[in-house]
Amino acid sequence: MALQLLRHALVSLLVVAVHAAGATRAGGDMHHLQMVTSTAGTARAVASCASWRLGVETNNIRDWYSIPAECRSYVRDYMYGDLFRQDCAVVAGEAAAYAEGLELAGDGEEVWVFDVDDTTLTNLPYYADTGFGAEPYNATYFDEYVANATAPALPEVLELYEKLLSLGIKVVFITGRHDDEEAATVKNLRSAGYHTWEKLVLKPSSLGSSVVPYKSGERQKLVDAGYRIVGNMGDQWSDLTGAPEGDRTFKVPDPMYYVG
Ligand SMILES: [Mg+2]
């Protein structure tokens, strides 16, 4: 009897296993897994663009060159839909609540560091023309876009900016834009609604492409000059990492590109 029961259980297990394998094939799950290759040369599967985006935002996925081809329409819908703006509102809202809760010395030395591209200004018009990050970065076209100085503000970040100024926190922009783009950047910030700032730091054209040493170095200069960085906001993790990071960092969503 016991032997019969055991045999029955084993047969049942086998049936379940075979059925499960067949269902996977019939459902085509495996065939939805498309392999993409990052610049690091490692292949990985993208089964869900939402999961891919979460991985990007949490800095678990790094060193990627372009969005997975199958996520092009997903990223477009995210950027054009309500969710991107809602995500921005959460980030900016948390930042505003944090700033309002600070016990500020009011001595004019408290600053908030902002990145420029896709943080204070949005380059969505450029990316909409170039596949939302699916097509390779077009330096010539992007330089033209910057020179036109027509990038709109990210409304939620502009609102935060006004809140910070009203609290007496000064604003410092640290951007990866080069110093020969200063005039266009000033013009664009002003036309987008950013009217006041303590400093606008642009990258010397002679510097290499490493962002973290440049931006953290500029934050160190602020600290050395006596400023206290109460907040730091950017759309890339490379805007936020590297000491001194600031008392608190805030990541604006950006699933369109990666800057290491
Ligand atoms: Mg940026």
py3Dmol code that shows the C-alpha trace and the ligand (Angstrom):
import py3Dmol

protein = """\
ATOM      1  CA  MET A   1       0.000   0.000   0.000  1.00  0.00           C
ATOM      2  CA  ALA A   2       2.761   2.386   1.012  1.00  0.00           C
ATOM      3  CA  LEU A   3       4.689   1.480  -2.115  1.00  0.00           C
ATOM      4  CA  GLN A   4       1.613   2.135  -4.248  1.00  0.00           C
ATOM      5  CA  LEU A   5       1.121   5.541  -2.672  1.00  0.00           C
ATOM      6  CA  LEU A   6       4.753   6.446  -3.239  1.00  0.00           C
ATOM      7  CA  ARG A   7       4.559   5.348  -6.891  1.00  0.00           C
ATOM      8  CA  HIS A   8       1.385   7.396  -7.333  1.00  0.00           C
ATOM      9  CA  ALA A   9       3.034  10.457  -5.791  1.00  0.00           C
ATOM     10  CA  LEU A  10       6.085  10.125  -8.048  1.00  0.00           C
ATOM     11  CA  VAL A  11       3.925   9.788 -11.181  1.00  0.00           C
ATOM     12  CA  SER A  12       1.894  12.843 -10.131  1.00  0.00           C
ATOM     13  CA  LEU A  13       5.057  14.865  -9.650  1.00  0.00           C
ATOM     14  CA  LEU A  14       6.309  13.832 -13.072  1.00  0.00           C
ATOM     15  CA  VAL A  15       3.005  14.811 -14.703  1.00  0.00           C
ATOM     16  CA  VAL A  16       3.100  18.215 -13.009  1.00  0.00           C
ATOM     17  CA  ALA A  17       6.723  18.774 -14.103  1.00  0.00           C
ATOM     18  CA  VAL A  18       6.025  17.822 -17.728  1.00  0.00           C
ATOM     19  CA  HIS A  19       2.886  19.972 -17.775  1.00  0.00           C
ATOM     20  CA  ALA A  20       4.773  22.944 -16.374  1.00  0.00           C
ATOM     21  CA  ALA A  21       7.500  22.604 -19.013  1.00  0.00           C
ATOM     22  CA  GLY A  22       4.911  22.342 -21.757  1.00  0.00           C
ATOM     23  CA  ALA A  23       3.018  25.384 -20.468  1.00  0.00           C
ATOM     24  CA  THR A  24       6.202  27.429 -20.507  1.00  0.00           C
ATOM     25  CA  ARG A  25       6.863  26.481 -24.119  1.00  0.00           C
ATOM     26  CA  ALA A  26       3.230  26.950 -25.114  1.00  0.00           C
ATOM     27  CA  GLY A  27       3.125  30.352 -23.410  1.00  0.00           C
ATOM     28  CA  GLY A  28       6.268  31.329 -25.251  1.00  0.00           C
ATOM     29  CA  ASP A  29       7.771  32.869 -22.138  1.00  0.00           C
ATOM     30  CA  MET A  30      11.290  32.010 -23.139  1.00  0.00           C
ATOM     31  CA  HIS A  31      10.803  33.484 -26.588  1.00  0.00           C
ATOM     32  CA  HIS A  32       9.929  36.859 -25.074  1.00  0.00           C
ATOM     33  CA  LEU A  33      13.345  37.067 -23.515  1.00  0.00           C
ATOM     34  CA  GLN A  34      15.412  39.023 -25.940  1.00  0.00           C
ATOM     35  CA  MET A  35      19.105  39.277 -25.336  1.00  0.00           C
ATOM     36  CA  VAL A  36      20.702  42.693 -25.347  1.00  0.00           C
ATOM     37  CA  THR A  37      24.352  43.529 -25.071  1.00  0.00           C
ATOM     38  CA  SER A  38      25.634  46.294 -22.874  1.00  0.00           C
ATOM     39  CA  THR A  39      28.845  48.202 -23.525  1.00  0.00           C
ATOM     40  CA  ALA A  40      30.470  45.969 -20.939  1.00  0.00           C
ATOM     41  CA  GLY A  41      29.811  43.093 -23.334  1.00  0.00           C
ATOM     42  CA  THR A  42      27.576  41.135 -20.980  1.00  0.00           C
ATOM     43  CA  ALA A  43      24.347  39.804 -22.423  1.00  0.00           C
ATOM     44  CA  ARG A  44      21.233  40.048 -20.333  1.00  0.00           C
ATOM     45  CA  ALA A  45      17.565  39.321 -20.777  1.00  0.00           C
ATOM     46  CA  VAL A  46      14.849  41.945 -20.559  1.00  0.00           C
ATOM     47  CA  ALA A  47      11.608  40.237 -19.649  1.00  0.00           C
ATOM     48  CA  SER A  48       9.838  43.360 -18.379  1.00  0.00           C
ATOM     49  CA  CYS A  49      10.547  46.956 -19.321  1.00  0.00           C
ATOM     50  CA  ALA A  50       9.038  48.097 -16.010  1.00  0.00           C
ATOM     51  CA  SER A  51      11.513  45.891 -14.156  1.00  0.00           C
ATOM     52  CA  TRP A  52      14.311  47.167 -16.356  1.00  0.00           C
ATOM     53  CA  ARG A  53      13.347  50.763 -15.506  1.00  0.00           C
ATOM     54  CA  LEU A  54      13.278  49.945 -11.784  1.00  0.00           C
ATOM     55  CA  GLY A  55      16.743  48.431 -12.132  1.00  0.00           C
ATOM     56  CA  VAL A  56      17.972  51.588 -13.824  1.00  0.00           C
ATOM     57  CA  GLU A  57      16.474  53.924 -11.235  1.00  0.00           C
ATOM     58  CA  THR A  58      17.893  51.957  -8.339  1.00  0.00           C
ATOM     59  CA  ASN A  59      21.362  51.875  -9.915  1.00  0.00           C
ATOM     60  CA  ASN A  60      21.311  48.097 -10.114  1.00  0.00           C
ATOM     61  CA  ILE A  61      21.687  48.265 -13.899  1.00  0.00           C
ATOM     62  CA  ARG A  62      24.777  50.248 -14.852  1.00  0.00           C
ATOM     63  CA  ASP A  63      26.996  51.020 -17.806  1.00  0.00           C
ATOM     64  CA  TRP A  64      24.233  50.669 -20.381  1.00  0.00           C
ATOM     65  CA  TYR A  65      24.620  52.324 -23.729  1.00  0.00           C
ATOM     66  CA  SER A  66      21.039  52.566 -24.973  1.00  0.00           C
ATOM     67  CA  ILE A  67      17.623  51.423 -23.831  1.00  0.00           C
ATOM     68  CA  PRO A  68      16.666  47.891 -24.899  1.00  0.00           C
ATOM     69  CA  ALA A  69      15.076  48.079 -28.364  1.00  0.00           C
ATOM     70  CA  GLU A  70      11.944  46.336 -27.121  1.00  0.00           C
ATOM     71  CA  CYS A  71      11.468  49.048 -24.452  1.00  0.00           C
ATOM     72  CA  ARG A  72      11.354  51.957 -26.885  1.00  0.00           C
ATOM     73  CA  SER A  73       7.554  52.322 -26.865  1.00  0.00           C
ATOM     74  CA  TYR A  74       7.474  51.638 -23.109  1.00  0.00           C
ATOM     75  CA  VAL A  75       9.903  54.491 -22.385  1.00  0.00           C
ATOM     76  CA  ARG A  76       8.045  56.785 -24.794  1.00  0.00           C
ATOM     77  CA  ASP A  77       4.742  56.058 -23.060  1.00  0.00           C
ATOM     78  CA  TYR A  78       6.339  56.510 -19.642  1.00  0.00           C
ATOM     79  CA  MET A  79       7.886  59.856 -20.540  1.00  0.00           C
ATOM     80  CA  TYR A  80       4.765  61.182 -22.274  1.00  0.00           C
ATOM     81  CA  GLY A  81       2.277  59.679 -19.861  1.00  0.00           C
ATOM     82  CA  ASP A  82       1.272  60.674 -16.347  1.00  0.00           C
ATOM     83  CA  LEU A  83       3.666  58.368 -14.541  1.00  0.00           C
ATOM     84  CA  PHE A  84       6.873  60.256 -15.258  1.00  0.00           C
ATOM     85  CA  ARG A  85       5.354  63.479 -13.983  1.00  0.00           C
ATOM     86  CA  GLN A  86       3.891  61.713 -10.958  1.00  0.00           C
ATOM     87  CA  ASP A  87       7.292  60.208 -10.210  1.00  0.00           C
ATOM     88  CA  CYS A  88       8.878  63.658 -10.497  1.00  0.00           C
ATOM     89  CA  ALA A  89       6.215  65.062  -8.172  1.00  0.00           C
ATOM     90  CA  VAL A  90       7.049  62.425  -5.555  1.00  0.00           C
ATOM     91  CA  VAL A  91      10.765  63.257  -5.710  1.00  0.00           C
ATOM     92  CA  ALA A  92      10.250  67.023  -5.660  1.00  0.00           C
ATOM     93  CA  GLY A  93       7.564  66.748  -2.988  1.00  0.00           C
ATOM     94  CA  GLU A  94       9.817  64.721  -0.704  1.00  0.00           C
ATOM     95  CA  ALA A  95      12.634  67.192  -1.297  1.00  0.00           C
ATOM     96  CA  ALA A  96      10.384  70.152  -0.459  1.00  0.00           C
ATOM     97  CA  ALA A  97       9.117  68.467   2.719  1.00  0.00           C
ATOM     98  CA  TYR A  98      12.688  67.671   3.730  1.00  0.00           C
ATOM     99  CA  ALA A  99      13.809  71.275   3.103  1.00  0.00           C
ATOM    100  CA  GLU A 100      10.859  72.690   5.018  1.00  0.00           C
ATOM    101  CA  GLY A 101      11.751  70.477   7.967  1.00  0.00           C
ATOM    102  CA  LEU A 102      15.351  71.664   8.181  1.00  0.00           C
ATOM    103  CA  GLU A 103      16.457  73.927  10.977  1.00  0.00           C
ATOM    104  CA  LEU A 104      18.172  76.450   8.808  1.00  0.00           C
ATOM    105  CA  ALA A 105      20.839  78.777  10.126  1.00  0.00           C
ATOM    106  CA  GLY A 106      19.816  81.405   7.610  1.00  0.00           C
ATOM    107  CA  ASP A 107      23.392  82.574   7.281  1.00  0.00           C
ATOM    108  CA  GLY A 108      23.434  82.429   3.504  1.00  0.00           C
ATOM    109  CA  GLU A 109      25.800  79.456   3.448  1.00  0.00           C
ATOM    110  CA  GLU A 110      23.171  76.757   2.948  1.00  0.00           C
ATOM    111  CA  VAL A 111      23.023  75.608  -0.640  1.00  0.00           C
ATOM    112  CA  TRP A 112      21.163  73.102  -2.777  1.00  0.00           C
ATOM    113  CA  VAL A 113      23.005  71.569  -5.708  1.00  0.00           C
ATOM    114  CA  PHE A 114      21.105  70.880  -8.904  1.00  0.00           C
ATOM    115  CA  ASP A 115      22.204  69.128 -12.043  1.00  0.00           C
ATOM    116  CA  VAL A 116      20.924  70.876 -15.191  1.00  0.00           C
ATOM    117  CA  ASP A 117      20.134  68.431 -18.025  1.00  0.00           C
ATOM    118  CA  ASP A 118      17.025  66.372 -17.324  1.00  0.00           C
ATOM    119  CA  THR A 119      16.874  67.688 -13.801  1.00  0.00           C
ATOM    120  CA  THR A 120      16.142  71.425 -13.880  1.00  0.00           C
ATOM    121  CA  LEU A 121      15.667  71.407 -17.660  1.00  0.00           C
ATOM    122  CA  THR A 122      14.177  68.543 -19.625  1.00  0.00           C
ATOM    123  CA  ASN A 123      15.719  67.385 -22.873  1.00  0.00           C
ATOM    124  CA  LEU A 124      12.658  65.365 -23.763  1.00  0.00           C
ATOM    125  CA  PRO A 125      12.273  67.244 -27.092  1.00  0.00           C
ATOM    126  CA  TYR A 126      15.745  66.038 -28.140  1.00  0.00           C
ATOM    127  CA  TYR A 127      15.122  62.480 -26.965  1.00  0.00           C
ATOM    128  CA  ALA A 128      11.693  62.337 -28.599  1.00  0.00           C
ATOM    129  CA  ASP A 129      13.490  62.979 -31.907  1.00  0.00           C
ATOM    130  CA  THR A 130      16.085  60.286 -31.249  1.00  0.00           C
ATOM    131  CA  GLY A 131      14.102  57.251 -30.118  1.00  0.00           C
ATOM    132  CA  PHE A 132      13.831  58.036 -26.397  1.00  0.00           C
ATOM    133  CA  GLY A 133      17.283  56.659 -25.794  1.00  0.00           C
ATOM    134  CA  ALA A 134      17.015  53.751 -28.236  1.00  0.00           C
ATOM    135  CA  GLU A 135      19.176  55.469 -30.843  1.00  0.00           C
ATOM    136  CA  PRO A 136      22.847  56.303 -30.267  1.00  0.00           C
ATOM    137  CA  TYR A 137      23.609  59.685 -28.744  1.00  0.00           C
ATOM    138  CA  ASN A 138      23.911  62.297 -31.496  1.00  0.00           C
ATOM    139  CA  ALA A 139      26.461  64.844 -30.225  1.00  0.00           C
ATOM    140  CA  THR A 140      26.021  67.207 -33.177  1.00  0.00           C
ATOM    141  CA  TYR A 141      22.254  67.330 -32.794  1.00  0.00           C
ATOM    142  CA  PHE A 142      22.451  67.603 -29.007  1.00  0.00           C
ATOM    143  CA  ASP A 143      24.912  70.504 -29.239  1.00  0.00           C
ATOM    144  CA  GLU A 144      22.453  72.270 -31.553  1.00  0.00           C
ATOM    145  CA  TYR A 145      19.671  71.574 -29.073  1.00  0.00           C
ATOM    146  CA  VAL A 146      21.723  73.104 -26.233  1.00  0.00           C
ATOM    147  CA  ALA A 147      22.675  76.113 -28.379  1.00  0.00           C
ATOM    148  CA  ASN A 148      19.001  76.758 -29.166  1.00  0.00           C
ATOM    149  CA  ALA A 149      18.400  77.222 -25.416  1.00  0.00           C
ATOM    150  CA  THR A 150      14.801  76.071 -25.701  1.00  0.00           C
ATOM    151  CA  ALA A 151      14.749  73.216 -23.178  1.00  0.00           C
ATOM    152  CA  PRO A 152      11.686  73.515 -20.938  1.00  0.00           C
ATOM    153  CA  ALA A 153      11.891  73.351 -17.163  1.00  0.00           C
ATOM    154  CA  LEU A 154      10.827  70.178 -15.400  1.00  0.00           C
ATOM    155  CA  PRO A 155       7.803  71.832 -13.727  1.00  0.00           C
ATOM    156  CA  GLU A 156       8.041  69.895 -10.470  1.00  0.00           C
ATOM    157  CA  VAL A 157      11.715  70.795 -10.075  1.00  0.00           C
ATOM    158  CA  LEU A 158      11.056  74.454 -10.904  1.00  0.00           C
ATOM    159  CA  GLU A 159       8.431  74.468  -8.163  1.00  0.00           C
ATOM    160  CA  LEU A 160      10.935  72.967  -5.724  1.00  0.00           C
ATOM    161  CA  TYR A 161      13.510  75.567  -6.772  1.00  0.00           C
ATOM    162  CA  GLU A 162      11.090  78.376  -5.861  1.00  0.00           C
ATOM    163  CA  LYS A 163      10.373  76.703  -2.536  1.00  0.00           C
ATOM    164  CA  LEU A 164      14.080  76.464  -1.705  1.00  0.00           C
ATOM    165  CA  LEU A 165      14.666  80.116  -2.525  1.00  0.00           C
ATOM    166  CA  SER A 166      11.712  81.121  -0.350  1.00  0.00           C
ATOM    167  CA  LEU A 167      13.294  79.187   2.531  1.00  0.00           C
ATOM    168  CA  GLY A 168      16.554  81.081   2.088  1.00  0.00           C
ATOM    169  CA  ILE A 169      18.470  78.169   0.584  1.00  0.00           C
ATOM    170  CA  LYS A 170      20.776  79.237  -2.224  1.00  0.00           C
ATOM    171  CA  VAL A 171      20.978  77.303  -5.467  1.00  0.00           C
ATOM    172  CA  VAL A 172      24.118  76.040  -7.170  1.00  0.00           C
ATOM    173  CA  PHE A 173      23.969  74.410 -10.581  1.00  0.00           C
ATOM    174  CA  ILE A 174      26.713  71.910 -11.355  1.00  0.00           C
ATOM    175  CA  THR A 175      26.414  70.714 -14.920  1.00  0.00           C
ATOM    176  CA  GLY A 176      28.297  68.436 -17.247  1.00  0.00           C
ATOM    177  CA  ARG A 177      27.808  71.023 -19.964  1.00  0.00           C
ATOM    178  CA  HIS A 178      31.064  72.566 -21.050  1.00  0.00           C
ATOM    179  CA  ASP A 179      32.121  76.099 -20.236  1.00  0.00           C
ATOM    180  CA  ASP A 180      31.762  77.187 -23.873  1.00  0.00           C
ATOM    181  CA  GLU A 181      28.021  76.505 -23.452  1.00  0.00           C
ATOM    182  CA  GLU A 182      27.657  78.955 -20.573  1.00  0.00           C
ATOM    183  CA  ALA A 183      25.831  81.701 -22.487  1.00  0.00           C
ATOM    184  CA  ALA A 184      23.276  79.282 -23.952  1.00  0.00           C
ATOM    185  CA  THR A 185      22.800  77.610 -20.563  1.00  0.00           C
ATOM    186  CA  VAL A 186      22.251  80.918 -18.756  1.00  0.00           C
ATOM    187  CA  LYS A 187      19.791  81.988 -21.451  1.00  0.00           C
ATOM    188  CA  ASN A 188      17.935  78.678 -21.235  1.00  0.00           C
ATOM    189  CA  LEU A 189      17.775  78.584 -17.431  1.00  0.00           C
ATOM    190  CA  ARG A 190      16.374  82.121 -17.393  1.00  0.00           C
ATOM    191  CA  SER A 191      13.827  81.521 -20.143  1.00  0.00           C
ATOM    192  CA  ALA A 192      12.686  78.350 -18.356  1.00  0.00           C
ATOM    193  CA  GLY A 193      12.054  80.294 -15.142  1.00  0.00           C
ATOM    194  CA  TYR A 194      15.279  79.904 -13.121  1.00  0.00           C
ATOM    195  CA  HIS A 195      16.105  83.525 -12.342  1.00  0.00           C
ATOM    196  CA  THR A 196      18.499  83.404  -9.403  1.00  0.00           C
ATOM    197  CA  TRP A 197      21.483  81.288  -8.483  1.00  0.00           C
ATOM    198  CA  GLU A 198      24.584  81.479  -6.349  1.00  0.00           C
ATOM    199  CA  LYS A 199      26.817  79.681  -8.842  1.00  0.00           C
ATOM    200  CA  LEU A 200      26.600  78.010 -12.211  1.00  0.00           C
ATOM    201  CA  VAL A 201      29.483  75.563 -12.525  1.00  0.00           C
ATOM    202  CA  LEU A 202      30.230  74.259 -16.015  1.00  0.00           C
ATOM    203  CA  LYS A 203      32.771  71.628 -16.899  1.00  0.00           C
ATOM    204  CA  PRO A 204      36.064  72.888 -18.303  1.00  0.00           C
ATOM    205  CA  SER A 205      36.391  71.695 -21.895  1.00  0.00           C
ATOM    206  CA  SER A 206      39.833  70.348 -21.014  1.00  0.00           C
ATOM    207  CA  LEU A 207      38.385  67.867 -18.503  1.00  0.00           C
ATOM    208  CA  GLY A 208      37.738  64.260 -19.455  1.00  0.00           C
ATOM    209  CA  SER A 209      34.383  62.567 -19.415  1.00  0.00           C
ATOM    210  CA  SER A 210      34.427  61.263 -15.827  1.00  0.00           C
ATOM    211  CA  VAL A 211      31.466  62.821 -14.066  1.00  0.00           C
ATOM    212  CA  VAL A 212      31.865  61.660 -10.472  1.00  0.00           C
ATOM    213  CA  PRO A 213      35.365  63.130  -9.888  1.00  0.00           C
ATOM    214  CA  TYR A 214      34.330  66.403 -11.552  1.00  0.00           C
ATOM    215  CA  LYS A 215      31.027  66.865  -9.722  1.00  0.00           C
ATOM    216  CA  SER A 216      32.218  65.637  -6.324  1.00  0.00           C
ATOM    217  CA  GLY A 217      35.290  67.834  -6.720  1.00  0.00           C
ATOM    218  CA  GLU A 218      33.103  70.872  -7.350  1.00  0.00           C
ATOM    219  CA  ARG A 219      30.984  70.004  -4.304  1.00  0.00           C
ATOM    220  CA  GLN A 220      34.188  69.791  -2.255  1.00  0.00           C
ATOM    221  CA  LYS A 221      35.115  73.287  -3.440  1.00  0.00           C
ATOM    222  CA  LEU A 222      31.742  74.525  -2.175  1.00  0.00           C
ATOM    223  CA  VAL A 223      32.349  72.921   1.226  1.00  0.00           C
ATOM    224  CA  ASP A 224      35.883  74.337   1.341  1.00  0.00           C
ATOM    225  CA  ALA A 225      34.429  77.785   0.640  1.00  0.00           C
ATOM    226  CA  GLY A 226      32.192  77.455   3.705  1.00  0.00           C
ATOM    227  CA  TYR A 227      28.939  76.388   2.079  1.00  0.00           C
ATOM    228  CA  ARG A 228      26.827  73.610   3.557  1.00  0.00           C
ATOM    229  CA  ILE A 229      25.203  71.399   0.927  1.00  0.00           C
ATOM    230  CA  VAL A 230      21.819  70.594   2.423  1.00  0.00           C
ATOM    231  CA  GLY A 231      20.509  68.858  -0.703  1.00  0.00           C
ATOM    232  CA  ASN A 232      21.730  67.486  -4.012  1.00  0.00           C
ATOM    233  CA  MET A 233      19.469  66.563  -6.916  1.00  0.00           C
ATOM    234  CA  GLY A 234      20.198  64.962 -10.261  1.00  0.00           C
ATOM    235  CA  ASP A 235      18.837  62.523 -12.820  1.00  0.00           C
ATOM    236  CA  GLN A 236      21.985  60.359 -12.837  1.00  0.00           C
ATOM    237  CA  TRP A 237      23.590  58.510  -9.958  1.00  0.00           C
ATOM    238  CA  SER A 238      26.867  60.059 -11.066  1.00  0.00           C
ATOM    239  CA  ASP A 239      25.369  63.424 -10.070  1.00  0.00           C
ATOM    240  CA  LEU A 240      24.876  62.171  -6.537  1.00  0.00           C
ATOM    241  CA  THR A 241      27.702  59.819  -5.596  1.00  0.00           C
ATOM    242  CA  GLY A 242      31.210  60.752  -4.481  1.00  0.00           C
ATOM    243  CA  ALA A 243      31.976  62.622  -1.270  1.00  0.00           C
ATOM    244  CA  PRO A 244      30.823  65.129  -0.302  1.00  0.00           C
ATOM    245  CA  GLU A 245      27.403  64.070  -1.545  1.00  0.00           C
ATOM    246  CA  GLY A 246      25.432  66.617   0.432  1.00  0.00           C
ATOM    247  CA  ASP A 247      23.239  66.013   3.464  1.00  0.00           C
ATOM    248  CA  ARG A 248      20.614  64.316   1.334  1.00  0.00           C
ATOM    249  CA  THR A 249      20.352  63.292  -2.303  1.00  0.00           C
ATOM    250  CA  PHE A 250      17.329  63.115  -4.569  1.00  0.00           C
ATOM    251  CA  LYS A 251      17.169  61.176  -7.841  1.00  0.00           C
ATOM    252  CA  VAL A 252      14.945  62.491 -10.615  1.00  0.00           C
ATOM    253  CA  PRO A 253      13.698  59.638 -12.837  1.00  0.00           C
ATOM    254  CA  ASP A 254      15.456  59.207 -16.164  1.00  0.00           C
ATOM    255  CA  PRO A 255      15.092  55.938 -18.098  1.00  0.00           C
ATOM    256  CA  MET A 256      16.461  57.402 -21.358  1.00  0.00           C
ATOM    257  CA  TYR A 257      20.211  57.297 -20.877  1.00  0.00           C
ATOM    258  CA  TYR A 258      23.049  56.478 -18.515  1.00  0.00           C
ATOM    259  CA  VAL A 259      25.975  58.698 -17.615  1.00  0.00           C
ATOM    260  CA  GLY A 260      28.595  56.945 -15.501  1.00  0.00           C
TER     261      GLY A 260
END
"""
ligand_1 = """\
1
MG
Mg 21.499 65.359 -15.943
"""
view = py3Dmol.view(width=600, height=400)
view.addModel(protein, "pdb")
view.setStyle({"model": 0}, {"cartoon": {"style": "trace"}})
view.addModel(ligand_1, "xyz")
view.setStyle({"model": 1}, {"stick": {}})
view.zoomTo()
view.show()
